Amino acid sequence: MLFYCKNMVGKPVIKGTRLTVEYVLRLLAHGATVAEILEEYQDLTPEDIQACLLFASTSLANTVFLPLKAGSFCASR
């Protein structure tokens, strides 16, 4: 189960922890297995990790990405 925490700058966290969804997703993206994460963070459950993945999937499903023309955006300003 996820909730938003003022102490974590409004980011969604796993209930009963200070672990953000973003952090768990980064662990997975960097190659950590679910078993490794559960071993390291024993308060987590497999359902918590599934909830993180579902949150990310739902967030992307509700996001519209608009194409930009080449050269129309400069991040180094």
C-alpha positions in Angstrom: 0.0 0.0 0.0 1.3 3.4 -1.0 0.8 6.8 0.5 2.2 10.3 0.1 4.5 11.6 2.9 5.2 15.2 3.7 8.6 14.2 5.1 9.6 12.7 1.7 8.8 15.9 -0.3 5.4 14.6 -1.2 6.7 11.5 -2.9 4.8 8.3 -2.7 6.2 5.9 -0.1 5.5 2.4 1.0 3.2 2.5 4.0 5.0 1.8 7.3 8.4 2.6 5.7 10.4 5.6 4.6 11.1 3.9 1.2 9.9 5.9 -1.8 8.4 4.2 -4.8 11.2 5.9 -6.8 13.9 4.2 -4.7 12.4 0.7 -5.1 12.0 1.2 -8.8 15.7 2.3 -9.1 16.8 -0.8 -7.2 14.9 -2.9 -9.7 16.3 -0.9 -12.6 19.8 -1.4 -11.4 19.4 -5.1 -11.4 18.3 -5.9 -7.8 16.0 -8.9 -7.7 12.7 -8.9 -5.7 14.3 -11.5 -3.4 17.3 -9.3 -2.8 15.2 -6.3 -2.0 13.0 -8.3 0.3 16.1 -9.7 2.1 17.5 -6.2 2.5 14.3 -4.5 3.6 12.5 -7.1 5.7 9.5 -4.9 6.3 8.6 -5.1 2.6 6.3 -7.7 1.1 6.2 -8.9 -2.5 2.8 -7.0 -2.7 4.6 -3.8 -1.8 7.0 -4.2 -4.8 4.0 -5.0 -7.0 2.3 -1.9 -5.8 5.4 0.2 -6.8 5.3 -1.3 -10.3 1.6 -0.8 -10.7 2.0 2.9 -9.5 4.7 3.5 -12.1 2.7 1.8 -14.8 -0.5 3.8 -14.0 1.5 7.0 -13.8 2.9 6.4 -17.3 -0.5 5.4 -18.6 -2.0 8.7 -17.5 0.9 10.8 -18.9 0.9 12.4 -22.4 4.3 12.8 -24.1 4.5 15.4 -26.8 7.2 15.3 -29.4 9.6 18.3 -29.6 11.3 19.5 -32.7 15.0 19.0 -32.8 16.7 22.0 -31.2 13.6 23.4 -29.7 14.6 22.6 -26.1 17.8 23.4 -24.4 18.3 22.1 -20.8 21.6 24.0 -20.3 20.1 27.5 -19.9 
